[in-house]
Structures are given as C-alpha cells and as structure tokens.
C-alpha cells in the first residue's frame, strides 16, 4: 500500500490527476485505501491480465527495439 501511495503522489507532483487504476487481483487488498483517495480501482478476475496495460507494454518494447536497431553497431 505504501508503494502504491508513493507512485500516486509522484504522478500528482508532476501535475497528473489519478482517477482510475487498472490492475490485477493483487491490488484487491488495497481497494478501501484507494477508494478513500477518490480513485476508482478496476481489478481483473483471477489469473487475468489488463489488456490495455499489456498492449502498452508491447508498444513500448516495439519502439525501443526500433530505436536500438537504428543505432550504429561500431
């Protein structure tokens, strides 16, 4: 819970307003604390992944791969 709060505070310090959190079942225990902060927590069912996050991770990996392959080898 402390780590989640630190992440939220770090984003808010940069000017972001956290309104929704998408996560897997491991965040279920933090629901009460997150909702007290005015944030909506959407948790997937057991052994499922958040498709939006998985797609974003794949996009970042593809972009990094594209940049790395444009660098000179020498």
FIDOTOR-240986 format. One record per residue: residue number from 1; x, y, z of N, C-alpha, C in turn. Coordinates in Angstrom, 1 decimal, decimal comma. Each point is the difference from the previous one (the first is absolute). Example, Ala and Ser with C-alpha at 12.3 -4.5 7.8 and 13.67 -1.06 7.14 Angstrom:
<recs>
i | n.u | n.v | n.w | ca.u | ca.v | ca.w | c.u | c.v | c.w
1 | 13,2 | -5,7 | 7,8 | -0,9 | 1,2 | 0,0 | 0,9 | 1,2 | 0,0
2 | -0,4 | 1,1 | -0,7 | 0,9 | 1,1 | 0,0 | -0,8 | 1,1 | 0,8
</recs>
This chain:
<recs>
i | n.u | n.v | n.w | ca.u | ca.v | ca.w | c.u | c.v | c.w
1 | 0,8 | -1,2 | 0,0 | -0,8 | 1,2 | 0,0 | 0,9 | 1,3 | 0,0
2 | 1,1 | -0,1 | 0,7 | 0,9 | 1,2 | 0,1 | 0,6 | 0,3 | -1,4
3 | 0,4 | -1,1 | -0,7 | 0,5 | 0,3 | -1,3 | -1,0 | 0,5 | -1,0
4 | -1,2 | -0,5 | 0,1 | -1,1 | 0,6 | -0,9 | -0,2 | 1,4 | 0,3
5 | -0,1 | 0,4 | 1,3 | -0,2 | 1,4 | 0,3 | 1,2 | 0,9 | -0,4
6 | 1,2 | -0,5 | 0,0 | 1,2 | 0,7 | -0,4 | -0,1 | 0,3 | -1,5
7 | -0,4 | -1,0 | -0,8 | -0,2 | 0,1 | -1,4 | -1,0 | 1,0 | -0,4
8 | -1,2 | 0,0 | 0,7 | -1,0 | 0,9 | -0,2 | 0,4 | 1,4 | 0,3
9 | 0,7 | 0,2 | 1,1 | 0,5 | 1,3 | 0,4 | 1,1 | 0,5 | -1,0
10 | 0,8 | -0,9 | -0,5 | 1,0 | 0,5 | -1,0 | -0,6 | 0,5 | -1,3
11 | -1,1 | -0,7 | -0,5 | -0,7 | 0,5 | -1,2 | -0,7 | 1,3 | 0,3
12 | -0,6 | 0,1 | 1,2 | -0,7 | 1,2 | 0,3 | 0,9 | 1,2 | 0,2
13 | 1,2 | -0,2 | 0,4 | 1,0 | 1,0 | 0,1 | 0,4 | 0,5 | -1,4
14 | -0,1 | -0,8 | -1,0 | 0,3 | 0,4 | -1,4 | -1,2 | 0,6 | -0,7
15 | -1,1 | 0,2 | 0,7 | -1,2 | 0,6 | -0,5 | -1,1 | -0,9 | -0,5
16 | 0,2 | -1,3 | 0,1 | -1,1 | -1,0 | -0,4 | -1,0 | -0,1 | 1,1
17 | -1,2 | -0,3 | -0,4 | -1,1 | -0,3 | 1,0 | -0,4 | -1,4 | -0,2
18 | 0,3 | -0,9 | 0,9 | -0,4 | -1,4 | -0,1 | -1,4 | -0,2 | 0,3
19 | -0,8 | -0,5 | -0,9 | -1,4 | -0,2 | 0,2 | -0,4 | -1,5 | 0,0
20 | 0,8 | -0,8 | -0,8 | -0,3 | -1,4 | -0,2 | 1,3 | -0,8 | 0,1
21 | 0,0 | -1,1 | 0,6 | 1,1 | -1,0 | 0,0 | -0,5 | -1,3 | -0,6
22 | 0,7 | -0,5 | -1,0 | -0,3 | -1,3 | -0,5 | 1,1 | -1,0 | 0,5
23 | -0,4 | -1,1 | 0,6 | 0,9 | -0,9 | 0,5 | -0,5 | -1,4 | 0,1
24 | 0,9 | -0,9 | 0,4 | -0,4 | -1,4 | 0,1 | -0,5 | -0,3 | 1,4
25 | -0,2 | -1,2 | 0,3 | -0,6 | -0,4 | 1,3 | 0,9 | 0,3 | 1,2
26 | 1,2 | 0,3 | -0,2 | 0,9 | 0,3 | 1,1 | -0,3 | 1,3 | 0,7
27 | -0,7 | 0,9 | -0,7 | -0,4 | 1,3 | 0,5 | -1,3 | 0,0 | 0,8
28 | -0,7 | -1,1 | 0,0 | -1,3 | -0,1 | 0,6 | 0,1 | 0,4 | 1,5
29 | 1,1 | -0,3 | 0,7 | 0,1 | 0,3 | 1,4 | 0,1 | 1,5 | 0,3
30 | 0,4 | 0,8 | -1,0 | 0,1 | 1,4 | 0,1 | -1,2 | 0,8 | -0,3
31 | -1,1 | -0,7 | -0,4 | -1,2 | 0,7 | -0,5 | -0,5 | 1,1 | 1,0
32 | -0,1 | -0,3 | 1,2 | -0,6 | 0,9 | 1,0 | 0,9 | 1,3 | 0,1
33 | 1,3 | -0,2 | 0,0 | 0,9 | 1,1 | 0,1 | 0,0 | 0,9 | -1,2
34 | -0,1 | -0,7 | -1,2 | 0,0 | 0,7 | -1,2 | -1,3 | 0,8 | -0,2
35 | -1,1 | -0,6 | 0,4 | -1,3 | 0,7 | -0,2 | -0,1 | 1,2 | 1,0
36 | 0,7 | -0,1 | 1,2 | 0,0 | 1,1 | 0,9 | 0,7 | 1,2 | -0,6
37 | 0,9 | -0,2 | -0,9 | 0,7 | 1,1 | -0,7 | -0,8 | 0,5 | -1,2
38 | -1,2 | -0,6 | -0,3 | -0,8 | 0,5 | -1,1 | 0,4 | -0,6 | -1,3
39 | 0,6 | -1,1 | 0,0 | 0,5 | -0,7 | -1,2 | -0,8 | -1,3 | -0,2
40 | -0,4 | -0,2 | -1,3 | -0,8 | -1,2 | -0,3 | 1,0 | -1,1 | -0,3
41 | -0,2 | -1,1 | 0,6 | 0,9 | -1,2 | -0,2 | -0,7 | -1,0 | -0,8
42 | 0,5 | -0,4 | -1,2 | -0,6 | -1,0 | -0,8 | 1,0 | -1,2 | 0,0
43 | -0,5 | -1,1 | 0,6 | 0,9 | -1,2 | 0,1 | -0,5 | -1,1 | -0,9
44 | 0,9 | -0,7 | -0,7 | -0,4 | -1,1 | -0,8 | -0,3 | -1,2 | 0,8
45 | -0,6 | -1,0 | -0,6 | -0,2 | -1,2 | 0,7 | 1,3 | -0,8 | 0,2
46 | -0,1 | -1,0 | 0,8 | 1,2 | -0,8 | 0,4 | 0,7 | -0,5 | -1,3
47 | 1,3 | 0,0 | 0,0 | 0,9 | -0,5 | -1,1 | -0,3 | 0,7 | -1,3
48 | -0,5 | 1,2 | 0,0 | -0,2 | 0,7 | -1,3 | 0,9 | 1,2 | 0,0
49 | 0,3 | 0,6 | -1,2 | 0,8 | 1,1 | -0,2 | -0,8 | 1,2 | -0,4
50 | 0,4 | 1,2 | 0,2 | -0,6 | 1,2 | -0,4 | 0,4 | 0,2 | -1,5
51 | -0,9 | -0,1 | -0,9 | 0,4 | 0,0 | -1,4 | 0,6 | 1,4 | -0,4
52 | -0,5 | 1,1 | 0,5 | 0,5 | 1,3 | -0,4 | 1,4 | 0,1 | 0,4
53 | 0,4 | -0,5 | 1,2 | 1,3 | 0,1 | 0,5 | 1,0 | -0,9 | -0,8
54 | -0,5 | -1,2 | -0,3 | 0,8 | -1,0 | -0,7 | 0,3 | 0,6 | -1,4
55 | -1,0 | 0,7 | -0,6 | 0,2 | 0,6 | -1,4 | 1,0 | 1,1 | 0,1
56 | -0,1 | 0,8 | 1,1 | 0,9 | 1,1 | 0,1 | 1,5 | -0,5 | 0,2
57 | 0,2 | -1,0 | 0,8 | 1,3 | -0,6 | 0,2 | 0,5 | -0,5 | -1,3
58 | -0,8 | -0,6 | -0,8 | 0,5 | -0,5 | -1,3 | 0,4 | 1,1 | -0,9
59 | -0,8 | 1,1 | 0,0 | 0,3 | 1,2 | -0,8 | 1,3 | 0,6 | 0,4
60 | 0,3 | 0,1 | 1,3 | 1,3 | 0,6 | 0,4 | 1,1 | -0,9 | -0,4
61 | -0,1 | -1,3 | 0,2 | 1,0 | -1,0 | -0,4 | 0,3 | 0,2 | -1,5
62 | -1,0 | 0,1 | -0,9 | 0,2 | 0,1 | -1,4 | 0,7 | 1,3 | -0,3
63 | -0,3 | 1,1 | 0,6 | 0,6 | 1,3 | -0,2 | 1,5 | -0,1 | 0,4
64 | 0,3 | -0,6 | 1,1 | 1,4 | -0,1 | 0,5 | 0,7 | -0,8 | -1,0
65 | -0,5 | -1,1 | -0,4 | 0,6 | -0,9 | -1,0 | 0,3 | 0,8 | -1,3
66 | -0,9 | 0,8 | -0,5 | 0,2 | 0,8 | -1,2 | 1,1 | 1,0 | 0,2
67 | 0,1 | 0,6 | 1,1 | 1,1 | 1,0 | 0,3 | 1,3 | -0,7 | 0,1
68 | 0,1 | -1,1 | 0,7 | 1,2 | -0,7 | 0,2 | 0,6 | -0,5 | -1,4
69 | -0,9 | -0,4 | -0,8 | 0,4 | -0,5 | -1,3 | 0,4 | 1,0 | -1,0
70 | -0,2 | 1,3 | 0,3 | 0,5 | 1,1 | -0,9 | 1,3 | 0,5 | 0,5
71 | 0,5 | -0,4 | 1,2 | 1,3 | 0,5 | 0,5 | 1,1 | -0,7 | -0,8
72 | 1,1 | 0,7 | -0,2 | 1,2 | -0,6 | -0,6 | 0,6 | -1,1 | 0,8
73 | 0,5 | -1,0 | -0,7 | 0,6 | -1,2 | 0,7 | 1,4 | 0,2 | 0,5
74 | 0,7 | 1,0 | -0,5 | 1,4 | 0,3 | 0,3 | 0,2 | 0,8 | 1,2
</recs>
